[in-house]
Amino acid sequence: MTRTRTSDYARPRARRSRRPMPDDSTSWTVTDDWPEDVPVTEAEIEVFEAWFGDLFDELFSTRH
């Protein structure tokens, strides 16, 4: 029978190695394949208004 260590949660996870960044950023290519108009449903708008309504009111308020 194998014993489970209960203290493993306290150890930080091992970091994964990341791919190195290219040295010359001028050789990067950015591709935009989104359509000109992106459809948004009424339900999606309602979600944004519910979660970010106060922020939108503050950002777009005419009173400063």
PQR file with spaces between the fields and no chain letter, atoms N, CA, C, O and H, PARSE charges and radii, in Angstrom:
ATOM       1  N    MET     1       0.847   -1.178    0.000 -0.4000 1.5000
ATOM       2  CA   MET     1       0.000    0.000    0.000 -0.0000 2.0000
ATOM       3  C    MET     1       0.892    1.241    0.000  0.5500 1.7000
ATOM       4  O    MET     1       1.870    1.311    0.744 -0.5500 1.4000
ATOM       5  N    THR     2       0.549    2.211   -0.836 -0.4000 1.5000
ATOM       6  CA   THR     2       1.333    3.434   -0.943 -0.0000 2.0000
ATOM       7  C    THR     2       0.722    4.499   -0.053  0.5500 1.7000
ATOM       8  O    THR     2      -0.494    4.692   -0.048 -0.5500 1.4000
ATOM       9  H    THR     2      -0.245    2.154   -1.440  0.4000 1.0000
ATOM      10  N    ARG     3       1.565    5.188    0.698 -0.4000 1.5000
ATOM      11  CA   ARG     3       1.076    6.266    1.553 -0.0000 2.0000
ATOM      12  C    ARG     3       1.051    7.568    0.781  0.5500 1.7000
ATOM      13  O    ARG     3       1.977    7.856    0.023 -0.5500 1.4000
ATOM      14  H    ARG     3       2.553    5.031    0.694  0.4000 1.0000
ATOM      15  N    THR     4       0.033    8.336    0.958 -0.4000 1.5000
ATOM      16  CA   THR     4      -0.091    9.632    0.302 -0.0000 2.0000
ATOM      17  C    THR     4       0.465   10.705    1.226  0.5500 1.7000
ATOM      18  O    THR     4       0.124   10.781    2.406 -0.5500 1.4000
ATOM      19  H    THR     4      -0.719    8.102    1.575  0.4000 1.0000
ATOM      20  N    ARG     5       1.330   11.530    0.653 -0.4000 1.5000
ATOM      21  CA   ARG     5       1.894   12.624    1.449 -0.0000 2.0000
ATOM      22  C    ARG     5       0.903   13.773    1.477  0.5500 1.7000
ATOM      23  O    ARG     5       0.499   14.266    0.424 -0.5500 1.4000
ATOM      24  H    ARG     5       1.607   11.468   -0.306  0.4000 1.0000
ATOM      25  N    THR     6       0.512   14.200    2.651 -0.4000 1.5000
ATOM      26  CA   THR     6      -0.463   15.291    2.765 -0.0000 2.0000
ATOM      27  C    THR     6       0.203   16.655    2.732  0.5500 1.7000
ATOM      28  O    THR     6      -0.492   17.668    2.645 -0.5500 1.4000
ATOM      29  H    THR     6       0.841   13.799    3.507  0.4000 1.0000
ATOM      30  N    SER     7       1.519   16.714    2.797 -0.4000 1.5000
ATOM      31  CA   SER     7       2.196   18.010    2.806 -0.0000 2.0000
ATOM      32  C    SER     7       2.649   18.443    1.416  0.5500 1.7000
ATOM      33  O    SER     7       3.274   19.495    1.284 -0.5500 1.4000
ATOM      34  H    SER     7       2.083   15.891    2.867  0.4000 1.0000
ATOM      35  N    ASP     8       2.354   17.665    0.374 -0.4000 1.5000
ATOM      36  CA   ASP     8       2.808   18.024   -0.967 -0.0000 2.0000
ATOM      37  C    ASP     8       2.213   19.340   -1.463  0.5500 1.7000
ATOM      38  O    ASP     8       2.818   20.011   -2.300 -0.5500 1.4000
ATOM      39  H    ASP     8       1.847   16.811    0.481  0.4000 1.0000
ATOM      40  N    TYR     9       1.058   19.711   -0.968 -0.4000 1.5000
ATOM      41  CA   TYR     9       0.436   20.951   -1.422 -0.0000 2.0000
ATOM      42  C    TYR     9       1.260   22.170   -1.045  0.5500 1.7000
ATOM      43  O    TYR     9       1.117   23.220   -1.671 -0.5500 1.4000
ATOM      44  H    TYR     9       0.567   19.166   -0.289  0.4000 1.0000
ATOM      45  N    ALA    10       2.105   22.061   -0.056 -0.4000 1.5000
ATOM      46  CA   ALA    10       2.878   23.207    0.421 -0.0000 2.0000
ATOM      47  C    ALA    10       4.121   23.462   -0.428  0.5500 1.7000
ATOM      48  O    ALA    10       4.748   24.514   -0.301 -0.5500 1.4000
ATOM      49  H    ALA    10       2.221   21.207    0.452  0.4000 1.0000
ATOM      50  N    ARG    11       4.475   22.535   -1.274 -0.4000 1.5000
ATOM      51  CA   ARG    11       5.654   22.723   -2.128 -0.0000 2.0000
ATOM      52  C    ARG    11       5.256   23.434   -3.412  0.5500 1.7000
ATOM      53  O    ARG    11       4.218   23.129   -3.999 -0.5500 1.4000
ATOM      54  H    ARG    11       3.965   21.681   -1.378  0.4000 1.0000
ATOM      55  N    PRO    12       6.077   24.379   -3.847 -0.5600 1.5000
ATOM      56  CA   PRO    12       5.766   25.032   -5.129  0.2800 2.0000
ATOM      57  C    PRO    12       5.894   24.045   -6.284  0.5500 1.7000
ATOM      58  O    PRO    12       6.727   23.140   -6.256 -0.5500 1.4000
ATOM      59  N    ARG    13       5.073   24.230   -7.277 -0.4000 1.5000
ATOM      60  CA   ARG    13       5.131   23.364   -8.446 -0.0000 2.0000
ATOM      61  C    ARG    13       6.402   23.647   -9.237  0.5500 1.7000
ATOM      62  O    ARG    13       6.902   24.772   -9.241 -0.5500 1.4000
ATOM      63  H    ARG    13       4.395   24.965   -7.300  0.4000 1.0000
ATOM      64  N    ALA    14       6.910   22.646   -9.890 -0.4000 1.5000
ATOM      65  CA   ALA    14       8.078   22.826  -10.749 -0.0000 2.0000
ATOM      66  C    ALA    14       7.664   23.659  -11.958  0.5500 1.7000
ATOM      67  O    ALA    14       6.610   23.433  -12.554 -0.5500 1.4000
ATOM      68  H    ALA    14       6.504   21.732   -9.887  0.4000 1.0000
ATOM      69  N    ARG    15       8.497   24.610  -12.305 -0.4000 1.5000
ATOM      70  CA   ARG    15       8.192   25.463  -13.454 -0.0000 2.0000
ATOM      71  C    ARG    15       8.522   24.749  -14.752  0.5500 1.7000
ATOM      72  O    ARG    15       9.530   24.052  -14.859 -0.5500 1.4000
ATOM      73  H    ARG    15       9.353   24.793  -11.822  0.4000 1.0000
ATOM      74  N    ARG    16       7.664   24.933  -15.725 -0.4000 1.5000
ATOM      75  CA   ARG    16       7.932   24.391  -17.050 -0.0000 2.0000
ATOM      76  C    ARG    16       8.902   25.320  -17.756  0.5500 1.7000
ATOM      77  O    ARG    16       8.849   26.537  -17.577 -0.5500 1.4000
ATOM      78  H    ARG    16       6.844   25.500  -15.639  0.4000 1.0000
ATOM      79  N    SER    17       9.772   24.756  -18.546 -0.4000 1.5000
ATOM      80  CA   SER    17      10.666   25.612  -19.316 -0.0000 2.0000
ATOM      81  C    SER    17       9.879   26.194  -20.483  0.5500 1.7000
ATOM      82  O    SER    17       9.052   25.513  -21.090 -0.5500 1.4000
ATOM      83  H    SER    17       9.815   23.768  -18.691  0.4000 1.0000
ATOM      84  N    ARG    18      10.142   27.446  -20.786 -0.4000 1.5000
ATOM      85  CA   ARG    18       9.447   28.121  -21.872 -0.0000 2.0000
ATOM      86  C    ARG    18      10.350   28.199  -23.086  0.5500 1.7000
ATOM      87  O    ARG    18      11.576   28.169  -22.976 -0.5500 1.4000
ATOM      88  H    ARG    18      10.813   27.999  -20.293  0.4000 1.0000
ATOM      89  N    ARG    19       9.728   28.297  -24.234 -0.4000 1.5000
ATOM      90  CA   ARG    19      10.527   28.476  -25.444 -0.0000 2.0000
ATOM      91  C    ARG    19      11.205   29.824  -25.373  0.5500 1.7000
ATOM      92  O    ARG    19      10.598   30.791  -24.912 -0.5500 1.4000
ATOM      93  H    ARG    19       8.732   28.320  -24.324  0.4000 1.0000
ATOM      94  N    PRO    20      12.437   29.916  -25.814 -0.5600 1.5000
ATOM      95  CA   PRO    20      13.117   31.211  -25.788  0.2800 2.0000
ATOM      96  C    PRO    20      12.480   32.174  -26.782  0.5500 1.7000
ATOM      97  O    PRO    20      12.034   31.774  -27.857 -0.5500 1.4000
ATOM      98  N    MET    21      12.444   33.435  -26.407 -0.4000 1.5000
ATOM      99  CA   MET    21      11.911   34.470  -27.288 -0.0000 2.0000
ATOM     100  C    MET    21      12.929   34.764  -28.382  0.5500 1.7000
ATOM     101  O    MET    21      14.133   34.734  -28.127 -0.5500 1.4000
ATOM     102  H    MET    21      12.805   33.760  -25.533  0.4000 1.0000
ATOM     103  N    PRO    22      12.462   35.049  -29.604 -0.5600 1.5000
ATOM     104  CA   PRO    22      13.409   35.431  -30.658  0.2800 2.0000
ATOM     105  C    PRO    22      14.103   36.734  -30.271  0.5500 1.7000
ATOM     106  O    PRO    22      13.486   37.622  -29.681 -0.5500 1.4000
ATOM     107  N    ASP    23      15.361   36.841  -30.597 -0.4000 1.5000
ATOM     108  CA   ASP    23      16.112   38.045  -30.259 -0.0000 2.0000
ATOM     109  C    ASP    23      15.653   39.259  -31.053  0.5500 1.7000
ATOM     110  O    ASP    23      15.641   40.374  -30.532 -0.5500 1.4000
ATOM     111  H    ASP    23      15.862   36.120  -31.076  0.4000 1.0000
ATOM     112  N    ASP    24      15.279   39.051  -32.303 -0.4000 1.5000
ATOM     113  CA   ASP    24      14.929   40.167  -33.177 -0.0000 2.0000
ATOM     114  C    ASP    24      13.413   40.218  -33.360  0.5500 1.7000
ATOM     115  O    ASP    24      12.846   39.422  -34.109 -0.5500 1.4000
ATOM     116  H    ASP    24      15.289   38.145  -32.726  0.4000 1.0000
ATOM     117  N    SER    25      12.761   41.155  -32.677 -0.4000 1.5000
ATOM     118  CA   SER    25      11.296   41.240  -32.760 -0.0000 2.0000
ATOM     119  C    SER    25      10.828   41.784  -34.106  0.5500 1.7000
ATOM     120  O    SER    25       9.639   41.690  -34.410 -0.5500 1.4000
ATOM     121  H    SER    25      13.221   41.801  -32.068  0.4000 1.0000
ATOM     122  N    THR    26      11.713   42.346  -34.923 -0.4000 1.5000
ATOM     123  CA   THR    26      11.290   42.848  -36.232 -0.0000 2.0000
ATOM     124  C    THR    26      10.986   41.713  -37.198  0.5500 1.7000
ATOM     125  O    THR    26      10.383   41.939  -38.247 -0.5500 1.4000
ATOM     126  H    THR    26      12.679   42.422  -34.676  0.4000 1.0000
ATOM     127  N    SER    27      11.394   40.498  -36.859 -0.4000 1.5000
ATOM     128  CA   SER    27      11.109   39.367  -37.731 -0.0000 2.0000
ATOM     129  C    SER    27       9.805   38.665  -37.354  0.5500 1.7000
ATOM     130  O    SER    27       9.429   37.676  -37.984 -0.5500 1.4000
ATOM     131  H    SER    27      11.884   40.314  -36.007  0.4000 1.0000
ATOM     132  N    TRP    28       9.117   39.168  -36.337 -0.4000 1.5000
ATOM     133  CA   TRP    28       7.854   38.565  -35.916 -0.0000 2.0000
ATOM     134  C    TRP    28       6.787   38.816  -36.969  0.5500 1.7000
ATOM     135  O    TRP    28       6.815   39.827  -37.671 -0.5500 1.4000
ATOM     136  H    TRP    28       9.422   39.971  -35.826  0.4000 1.0000
ATOM     137  N    THR    29       5.852   37.889  -37.069 -0.4000 1.5000
ATOM     138  CA   THR    29       4.723   38.045  -37.973 -0.0000 2.0000
ATOM     139  C    THR    29       3.440   37.946  -37.166  0.5500 1.7000
ATOM     140  O    THR    29       3.246   37.004  -36.398 -0.5500 1.4000
ATOM     141  H    THR    29       5.830   37.068  -36.499  0.4000 1.0000
ATOM     142  N    VAL    30       2.567   38.929  -37.351 -0.4000 1.5000
ATOM     143  CA   VAL    30       1.267   38.926  -36.686 -0.0000 2.0000
ATOM     144  C    VAL    30       0.223   38.665  -37.752  0.5500 1.7000
ATOM     145  O    VAL    30       0.173   39.358  -38.768 -0.5500 1.4000
ATOM     146  H    VAL    30       2.725   39.694  -37.976  0.4000 1.0000
ATOM     147  N    THR    31      -0.607   37.668  -37.518 -0.4000 1.5000
ATOM     148  CA   THR    31      -1.638   37.314  -38.485 -0.0000 2.0000
ATOM     149  C    THR    31      -3.002   37.589  -37.881  0.5500 1.7000
ATOM     150  O    THR    31      -3.316   37.127  -36.785 -0.5500 1.4000
ATOM     151  H    THR    31      -0.567   37.105  -36.692  0.4000 1.0000
ATOM     152  N    ASP    32      -3.806   38.346  -38.608 -0.4000 1.5000
ATOM     153  CA   ASP    32      -5.164   38.657  -38.177 -0.0000 2.0000
ATOM     154  C    ASP    32      -6.114   38.028  -39.178  0.5500 1.7000
ATOM     155  O    ASP    32      -6.248   38.508  -40.303 -0.5500 1.4000
ATOM     156  H    ASP    32      -3.551   38.722  -39.499  0.4000 1.0000
ATOM     157  N    ASP    33      -6.772   36.956  -38.769 -0.4000 1.5000
ATOM     158  CA   ASP    33      -7.703   36.309  -39.676 -0.0000 2.0000
ATOM     159  C    ASP    33      -9.147   36.443  -39.203  0.5500 1.7000
ATOM     160  O    ASP    33     -10.018   35.667  -39.597 -0.5500 1.4000
ATOM     161  H    ASP    33      -6.664   36.566  -37.855  0.4000 1.0000
ATOM     162  N    TRP    34      -9.387   37.441  -38.353 -0.4000 1.5000
ATOM     163  CA   TRP    34     -10.753   37.703  -37.900 -0.0000 2.0000
ATOM     164  C    TRP    34     -11.532   38.365  -39.026  0.5500 1.7000
ATOM     165  O    TRP    34     -10.957   39.087  -39.840 -0.5500 1.4000
ATOM     166  H    TRP    34      -8.679   38.072  -38.033  0.4000 1.0000
ATOM     167  N    PRO    35     -12.842   38.122  -39.077 -0.5600 1.5000
ATOM     168  CA   PRO    35     -13.653   38.806  -40.089  0.2800 2.0000
ATOM     169  C    PRO    35     -13.753   40.299  -39.771  0.5500 1.7000
ATOM     170  O    PRO    35     -13.494   40.728  -38.646 -0.5500 1.4000
ATOM     171  N    GLU    36     -14.127   41.067  -40.768 -0.4000 1.5000
ATOM     172  CA   GLU    36     -14.259   42.527  -40.591 -0.0000 2.0000
ATOM     173  C    GLU    36     -15.243   42.849  -39.467  0.5500 1.7000
ATOM     174  O    GLU    36     -14.946   43.661  -38.591 -0.5500 1.4000
ATOM     175  H    GLU    36     -14.337   40.718  -41.682  0.4000 1.0000
ATOM     176  N    ASP    37     -16.408   42.215  -39.494 -0.4000 1.5000
ATOM     177  CA   ASP    37     -17.414   42.393  -38.448 -0.0000 2.0000
ATOM     178  C    ASP    37     -17.545   41.090  -37.678  0.5500 1.7000
ATOM     179  O    ASP    37     -17.744   40.029  -38.269 -0.5500 1.4000
ATOM     180  H    ASP    37     -16.650   41.555  -40.206  0.4000 1.0000
ATOM     181  N    VAL    38     -17.434   41.172  -36.363 -0.4000 1.5000
ATOM     182  CA   VAL    38     -17.560   39.990  -35.516 -0.0000 2.0000
ATOM     183  C    VAL    38     -18.948   40.031  -34.871  0.5500 1.7000
ATOM     184  O    VAL    38     -19.255   40.965  -34.130 -0.5500 1.4000
ATOM     185  H    VAL    38     -17.273   42.035  -35.883  0.4000 1.0000
ATOM     186  N    PRO    39     -19.781   39.035  -35.142 -0.5600 1.5000
ATOM     187  CA   PRO    39     -21.132   39.054  -34.577  0.2800 2.0000
ATOM     188  C    PRO    39     -21.109   38.859  -33.060  0.5500 1.7000
ATOM     189  O    PRO    39     -20.330   38.066  -32.532 -0.5500 1.4000
ATOM     190  N    VAL    40     -21.977   39.598  -32.376 -0.4000 1.5000
ATOM     191  CA   VAL    40     -22.112   39.503  -30.925 -0.0000 2.0000
ATOM     192  C    VAL    40     -23.593   39.312  -30.627  0.5500 1.7000
ATOM     193  O    VAL    40     -24.439   40.056  -31.124 -0.5500 1.4000
ATOM     194  H    VAL    40     -22.610   40.243  -32.805  0.4000 1.0000
ATOM     195  N    THR    41     -23.891   38.318  -29.819 -0.4000 1.5000
ATOM     196  CA   THR    41     -25.297   38.051  -29.504 -0.0000 2.0000
ATOM     197  C    THR    41     -25.776   38.950  -28.363  0.5500 1.7000
ATOM     198  O    THR    41     -24.977   39.514  -27.616 -0.5500 1.4000
ATOM     199  H    THR    41     -23.204   37.714  -29.416  0.4000 1.0000
ATOM     200  N    GLU    42     -27.070   39.065  -28.254 -0.4000 1.5000
ATOM     201  CA   GLU    42     -27.671   39.849  -27.174 -0.0000 2.0000
ATOM     202  C    GLU    42     -27.282   39.268  -25.812  0.5500 1.7000
ATOM     203  O    GLU    42     -27.043   40.017  -24.865 -0.5500 1.4000
ATOM     204  H    GLU    42     -27.719   38.606  -28.861  0.4000 1.0000
ATOM     205  N    ALA    43     -27.217   37.944  -25.712 -0.4000 1.5000
ATOM     206  CA   ALA    43     -26.828   37.294  -24.451 -0.0000 2.0000
ATOM     207  C    ALA    43     -25.403   37.666  -24.062  0.5500 1.7000
ATOM     208  O    ALA    43     -25.124   37.880  -22.882 -0.5500 1.4000
ATOM     209  H    ALA    43     -27.411   37.336  -26.482  0.4000 1.0000
ATOM     210  N    GLU    44     -24.503   37.747  -25.027 -0.4000 1.5000
ATOM     211  CA   GLU    44     -23.115   38.141  -24.740 -0.0000 2.0000
ATOM     212  C    GLU    44     -23.042   39.576  -24.237  0.5500 1.7000
ATOM     213  O    GLU    44     -22.276   39.877  -23.321 -0.5500 1.4000
ATOM     214  H    GLU    44     -24.729   37.573  -25.985  0.4000 1.0000
ATOM     215  N    ILE    45     -23.829   40.454  -24.827 -0.4000 1.5000
ATOM     216  CA   ILE    45     -23.871   41.850  -24.369 -0.0000 2.0000
ATOM     217  C    ILE    45     -24.388   41.917  -22.938  0.5500 1.7000
ATOM     218  O    ILE    45     -23.863   42.677  -22.125 -0.5500 1.4000
ATOM     219  H    ILE    45     -24.451   40.210  -25.570  0.4000 1.0000
ATOM     220  N    GLU    46     -25.402   41.139  -22.628 -0.4000 1.5000
ATOM     221  CA   GLU    46     -25.956   41.132  -21.270 -0.0000 2.0000
ATOM     222  C    GLU    46     -24.931   40.651  -20.246  0.5500 1.7000
ATOM     223  O    GLU    46     -24.875   41.169  -19.131 -0.5500 1.4000
ATOM     224  H    GLU    46     -25.829   40.522  -23.289  0.4000 1.0000
ATOM     225  N    VAL    47     -24.130   39.670  -20.619 -0.4000 1.5000
ATOM     226  CA   VAL    47     -23.093   39.181  -19.705 -0.0000 2.0000
ATOM     227  C    VAL    47     -22.081   40.282  -19.426  0.5500 1.7000
ATOM     228  O    VAL    47     -21.721   40.510  -18.271 -0.5500 1.4000
ATOM     229  H    VAL    47     -24.176   39.250  -21.525  0.4000 1.0000
ATOM     230  N    PHE    48     -21.616   40.967  -20.467 -0.4000 1.5000
ATOM     231  CA   PHE    48     -20.656   42.054  -20.270 -0.0000 2.0000
ATOM     232  C    PHE    48     -21.248   43.174  -19.426  0.5500 1.7000
ATOM     233  O    PHE    48     -20.576   43.721  -18.552 -0.5500 1.4000
ATOM     234  H    PHE    48     -21.909   40.781  -21.405  0.4000 1.0000
ATOM     235  N    GLU    49     -22.500   43.513  -19.688 -0.4000 1.5000
ATOM     236  CA   GLU    49     -23.141   44.563  -18.895 -0.0000 2.0000
ATOM     237  C    GLU    49     -23.291   44.155  -17.439  0.5500 1.7000
ATOM     238  O    GLU    49     -23.135   44.985  -16.543 -0.5500 1.4000
ATOM     239  H    GLU    49     -23.046   43.068  -20.398  0.4000 1.0000
ATOM     240  N    ALA    50     -23.593   42.879  -17.195 -0.4000 1.5000
ATOM     241  CA   ALA    50     -23.760   42.406  -15.820 -0.0000 2.0000
ATOM     242  C    ALA    50     -22.443   42.446  -15.061  0.5500 1.7000
ATOM     243  O    ALA    50     -22.410   42.865  -13.904 -0.5500 1.4000
ATOM     244  H    ALA    50     -23.720   42.206  -17.923  0.4000 1.0000
ATOM     245  N    TRP    51     -21.369   42.021  -15.692 -0.4000 1.5000
ATOM     246  CA   TRP    51     -20.080   41.939  -15.003 -0.0000 2.0000
ATOM     247  C    TRP    51     -19.309   43.257  -15.015  0.5500 1.7000
ATOM     248  O    TRP    51     -18.609   43.568  -14.051 -0.5500 1.4000
ATOM     249  H    TRP    51     -21.396   41.681  -16.632  0.4000 1.0000
ATOM     250  N    PHE    52     -19.427   44.036  -16.094 -0.4000 1.5000
ATOM     251  CA   PHE    52     -18.600   45.230  -16.245 -0.0000 2.0000
ATOM     252  C    PHE    52     -19.410   46.517  -16.325  0.5500 1.7000
ATOM     253  O    PHE    52     -18.869   47.564  -16.682 -0.5500 1.4000
ATOM     254  H    PHE    52     -19.995   43.783  -16.877  0.4000 1.0000
ATOM     255  N    GLY    53     -20.692   46.457  -15.999 -0.4000 1.5000
ATOM     256  CA   GLY    53     -21.557   47.629  -16.119 -0.0000 2.0000
ATOM     257  C    GLY    53     -21.057   48.834  -15.357  0.5500 1.7000
ATOM     258  O    GLY    53     -21.041   49.942  -15.893 -0.5500 1.4000
ATOM     259  H    GLY    53     -21.132   45.607  -15.709  0.4000 1.0000
ATOM     260  N    ASP    54     -20.642   48.638  -14.097 -0.4000 1.5000
ATOM     261  CA   ASP    54     -20.145   49.761  -13.302 -0.0000 2.0000
ATOM     262  C    ASP    54     -18.892   50.372  -13.925  0.5500 1.7000
ATOM     263  O    ASP    54     -18.737   51.593  -13.949 -0.5500 1.4000
ATOM     264  H    ASP    54     -20.655   47.738  -13.661  0.4000 1.0000
ATOM     265  N    LEU    55     -18.012   49.530  -14.422 -0.4000 1.5000
ATOM     266  CA   LEU    55     -16.793   50.022  -15.063 -0.0000 2.0000
ATOM     267  C    LEU    55     -17.132   50.783  -16.334  0.5500 1.7000
ATOM     268  O    LEU    55     -16.571   51.849  -16.585 -0.5500 1.4000
ATOM     269  H    LEU    55     -18.138   48.538  -14.402  0.4000 1.0000
ATOM     270  N    PHE    56     -18.047   50.246  -17.144 -0.4000 1.5000
ATOM     271  CA   PHE    56     -18.457   50.937  -18.367 -0.0000 2.0000
ATOM     272  C    PHE    56     -19.065   52.295  -18.037  0.5500 1.7000
ATOM     273  O    PHE    56     -18.774   53.288  -18.705 -0.5500 1.4000
ATOM     274  H    PHE    56     -18.502   49.380  -16.941  0.4000 1.0000
ATOM     275  N    ASP    57     -19.909   52.339  -17.008 -0.4000 1.5000
ATOM     276  CA   ASP    57     -20.514   53.616  -16.612 -0.0000 2.0000
ATOM     277  C    ASP    57     -19.445   54.633  -16.236  0.5500 1.7000
ATOM     278  O    ASP    57     -19.538   55.804  -16.605 -0.5500 1.4000
ATOM     279  H    ASP    57     -20.146   51.533  -16.466  0.4000 1.0000
ATOM     280  N    GLU    58     -18.436   54.187  -15.506 -0.4000 1.5000
ATOM     281  CA   GLU    58     -17.365   55.090  -15.089 -0.0000 2.0000
ATOM     282  C    GLU    58     -16.525   55.552  -16.281  0.5500 1.7000
ATOM     283  O    GLU    58     -16.168   56.726  -16.375 -0.5500 1.4000
ATOM     284  H    GLU    58     -18.361   53.236  -15.206  0.4000 1.0000
ATOM     285  N    LEU    59     -16.215   54.631  -17.184 -0.4000 1.5000
ATOM     286  CA   LEU    59     -15.367   54.970  -18.318 -0.0000 2.0000
ATOM     287  C    LEU    59     -16.066   55.881  -19.314  0.5500 1.7000
ATOM     288  O    LEU    59     -15.445   56.786  -19.872 -0.5500 1.4000
ATOM     289  H    LEU    59     -16.505   53.677  -17.107  0.4000 1.0000
ATOM     290  N    PHE    60     -17.355   55.648  -19.543 -0.4000 1.5000
ATOM     291  CA   PHE    60     -18.058   56.374  -20.585 -0.0000 2.0000
ATOM     292  C    PHE    60     -18.953   57.487  -20.056  0.5500 1.7000
ATOM     293  O    PHE    60     -19.756   58.052  -20.800 -0.5500 1.4000
ATOM     294  H    PHE    60     -17.859   54.912  -19.090  0.4000 1.0000
ATOM     295  N    SER    61     -18.815   57.798  -18.787 -0.4000 1.5000
ATOM     296  CA   SER    61     -19.614   58.859  -18.180 -0.0000 2.0000
ATOM     297  C    SER    61     -19.197   60.212  -18.750  0.5500 1.7000
ATOM     298  O    SER    61     -18.014   60.458  -18.988 -0.5500 1.4000
ATOM     299  H    SER    61     -18.163   57.340  -18.183  0.4000 1.0000
ATOM     300  N    THR    62     -20.180   61.082  -18.964 -0.4000 1.5000
ATOM     301  CA   THR    62     -19.860   62.439  -19.438 -0.0000 2.0000
ATOM     302  C    THR    62     -19.499   63.353  -18.275  0.5500 1.7000
ATOM     303  O    THR    62     -18.955   64.438  -18.481 -0.5500 1.4000
ATOM     304  H    THR    62     -21.140   60.882  -18.770  0.4000 1.0000
ATOM     305  N    ARG    63     -19.803   62.913  -17.044 -0.4000 1.5000
ATOM     306  CA   ARG    63     -19.432   63.697  -15.860 -0.0000 2.0000
ATOM     307  C    ARG    63     -18.060   63.256  -15.385  0.5500 1.7000
ATOM     308  O    ARG    63     -17.822   62.064  -15.194 -0.5500 1.4000
ATOM     309  H    ARG    63     -20.245   62.032  -16.877  0.4000 1.0000
ATOM     310  N    HIS    64     -17.157   64.205  -15.194 -0.4000 1.5000
ATOM     311  CA   HIS    64     -15.814   63.869  -14.705 -0.0000 2.0000
ATOM     312  C    HIS    64     -15.503   64.610  -13.443  0.5500 1.7000
ATOM     313  O    HIS    64     -14.416   64.452  -12.887 -0.5500 1.4000
ATOM     314  H    HIS    64     -17.351   65.173  -15.349  0.4000 1.0000
